[in-house]
């Protein structure tokens, strides 16, 4: 099912299905019983997945569209296009995080955006100026609610309670500026 393909991401959905993002083939759902791949988004470069509390899947598509599907994998919606009125700051999407508050954090080549599925809008978050000039490779939420980002300019941590940022890089403790994963 993945012969000759280049997987970029794989995540298990809340329903136990494995979603696979590929460099050229798009996104597919692996049927664990048959070993067959059902490609639901074709001919796109899918770099990551996130799932909300309703079971919707969000896909980071490298051309700048945050794409979502309903749990059955059939209803597609592209977010971040002009017709939606939603504007993502970055075109090359790398990583996604569905946080404990139900927000979808989108890491890209110009920092990040935060999408609120309930409001169907991109929400504003205070941003460290250095972060908007960074490529965000990975985003996690720690048990204390901090959101951490691995970037081309170091490690950034956002404290939502104080609305403040922590920035670690080569000048203040890291061995270098490039952090690819957290």
Secondary structure, DSSP 4 states (H G I P E B T S, - for coil): --TT--EEEEEE-TTSPEEEEESSSEEEEE-TTT--EEEEEESS-EEEEEE-TT--EEEEETTTEEEEE-TTS--EEEESSGGGT---S-SSEEEEEE-TTSEEEEEETTEEEEEETTTTEEEP----TTGGGS-EEEEEE-TTS-EEEEETTEEEEEETTTTEEEEE-GGGT-S-S-----
